[in-house]
């Protein structure tokens, strides 16, 4: 199904235009209520019974709903020109048509925990030190919702936290808390609700949405004059993918558009480790040590995405029915990208576009003009300063990101259009080395630390799928040298000149190859 957003994108889209937003004084902080959500393997609860009324937007800052997905590729939305023609994401298309699509959105580390920590702190992984999925949270770590609370917001976190060794207990900055340990489960999860664990029945994407809508309703009933911040953090679409029963088999007969860079012969100028990885846990020739086959993996990914899109639609419907849509900024984002066969690889971690680039959509009537396409790069470390800016809140966190409110308002910017990327080698998944990269609007330079390998340089304007490594091209030697120097400069400026080292665990997805 091709939505309005897809038609707009294929025609080139609209560029940023001006709009305005008024920020005003906030109410004092109080405690929010909690209660029981509905459950089940389908959209539960009567979303149409939302109460109307309450204070106008002129009396307080905008509400914020931040929806985070897991492993959602930047181009797997129905309105995107390179998405599979049969992919259905009507709710995401709806946000893009009614708000803004940030076309060049990225994470500074393509891995769940580091990226989520960067969103919450506005810092690079080498600053917040949550560098992999098992790193403990350093003592004294602070998160931006704490400062929204100080500005008068009611706050709730619902979903996947996945940071630190005790990653389901309530964390600072949130008045209401619903989470689970680690990656969680797609069905019948054990949820920690404000410090008490309980088994719930149903499909996790639906249950988290039930909890989110339940909190919004309670807030609307008890404290309608206070602004709210809802952080809805989904497990979907993290591997191993499990679609809701109602969606299983939806795309069984759909043709798979295999990427042009999937065959081995298309990657001859890649570093040796990349070409070797295709025969490992994260490679298309030996996925999960032979326990997965690519076609089923691909179809399960797209079918799991269906319930996630439904969740977004349910939230949008509630905001409209409750009369809150005009007072609320809705942001949808992925925590990292995901390769589906590109360069013979699956998963993330790499500095390739499909790994580090994410979907980012924003909807705010009166602030963001419908049908806007934002071209300048936006990073996950920019989320925290942007939302604090919207709320008129200050922070004591020393953030690496910047507010991108000017872009949302349609204003020109003069900051450097570049970004630093980092990924640190993990004992559990040794197939990918430590990676540093610098990306600007046109080129990308990639450096590998600790392995005897060649670097990579890509002309993204002329080679968006990164098929031609220009690192040995004499005509590009000066560019590669300059980008490498700038990469080290950014690392130095932000305290990134050390490799975070921690004790290795016992489990490892070793680089085994199929038996001959």
C-alpha positions, 0 to 999 in steps of 0.5 A: 500500500502506498500512502500519502507520505510515500507519494510525497517522498517520491516526488521529492517532498517539501523542504523545511518551512517556517512555523512558530511555537509559544512556550509559557510557564509550567505548573508544579510537580505532583505524583501521578496515579497508576492503574491496570491496563488491558491485555491481549494479543490485539489492540485492547481498551476502548481508545474512543472514550478519551475525555476532552477538556483541560487547559489550553496550550497557551497555559503550559508547554507542549506535551511530548510523546517519544516513541522508540522502536528497536532495530527499525531500518530508516527506509522500512516505512511505507512512504519511503521510495526504497521500502518494499512495495508491499510494506504497510505502515499507515500510522508512520505514513500519517505522521510523515504526511502531517508533520516532518520526516527527518531524512538524515537521522542517525545514531552515534552508536548502532547498538541498543544500550549505548544508543538508548543511553545517548538518547537519555543523556545527550552524550556519546557512548565514550562519555556516558560509558554505557558502551555495550548491552551489559555495561553497568550504569555509572554512578551519578548518571542523569537523564534528561526527563529529570529536568522535565520533572523540574520544569513541571512535567509529569513523566512516564517510561513504558517499555524496554530500558535495557541499560545496566545490570538491573535494567527493569527497576524504576529509574530517576526522572520518571513518575510512572514506570513499566519495564522488563529485564534485558531484551524481554519477551514478545509474549506474556512478559514479566513487567516491573510496574512501579517496582512490583513485578507481575506476569502479564498475558498477551503480545508485548507490543500491545501490552506496552501500548495499553499501559501507555494509553492507561497512563495518558487517560489517568493523567488526563483525569487527574492532572489535566493542567500539567504537561506530560512526557511519555517515553514509550519504548518498544521491544519490537522489532528486535531479533529474533522477530515474532509477529503478533498472531494476527499478522503472522503470514501476512507477507508470506507470498510477497517478493523479497527485494534482495539488495544489490550488495548481498552477493559476495562478488559485490563486496570485493573491495570491502575489508577482509573482516567484512567479507569473512563475516558473511560466514558468521553469526551476523552473515547471510551465509551462516546466520545464527550459526545456521539456525536461521534462513534469510527469507523467513528472517526477512518476512518475520521482520516485516510482519513484526513491524505491523503491530508496532505501526498499529501501536503508533496509530493507537497513540495518535488516535487517542491524542486526537480523540482527547483533544490533545493532538494540537498541544503535543509533539509526537516523535517516532525514532529507531534506536539503531538501524538494521542490515538485511543482506546489505554487504552480505550482513545482517544486524547492526554495529557497522558504520554502514548506512543501513546500520547507523541510519534510523527513522525519525518523524515528528508531528506537532500542529502549529509548530511543524508544517505538514509534509516537511522534509528535513535534510540536515543530519540529526543525531540521537544525542540531539533528542535530549537537548531538543526536548528540553529546549521545547519545554524551556527546561535547563539541565546540568548534564554536559551534553554533546548534542544540540537542540534541533528546534530550529529545524523543526520550526523551518529555520536555517542553521549554520552548524557543521553538517557532520557526525561522529560514529563509534562502536566498541568491540564486544566479547559476546559478538567478536565479529565486528571490530571497534569502529570509528567514523566521520560522516558529513552530508556527502562523504563517509570515512570509516576507521577500524581500531585494533585490526590490520585492515584498510579503512573505507571512504564513500561518496554518498552522493554518488554511491548511496549504497556504499559499493565503491570504497575510494580509500585507495583512490589517489584523487581522494587521498586528501579528503580521506586524510582530512576526514580522518584528522577531523574524526580524531579532533572530535574524539579529542574534543569530547573526551573520547581518546580511550577505549572503554575496557571491561571484564569479558563475559563467558558467552560468545557467538564465536566466528564458526563456519559451516562444516565443509 
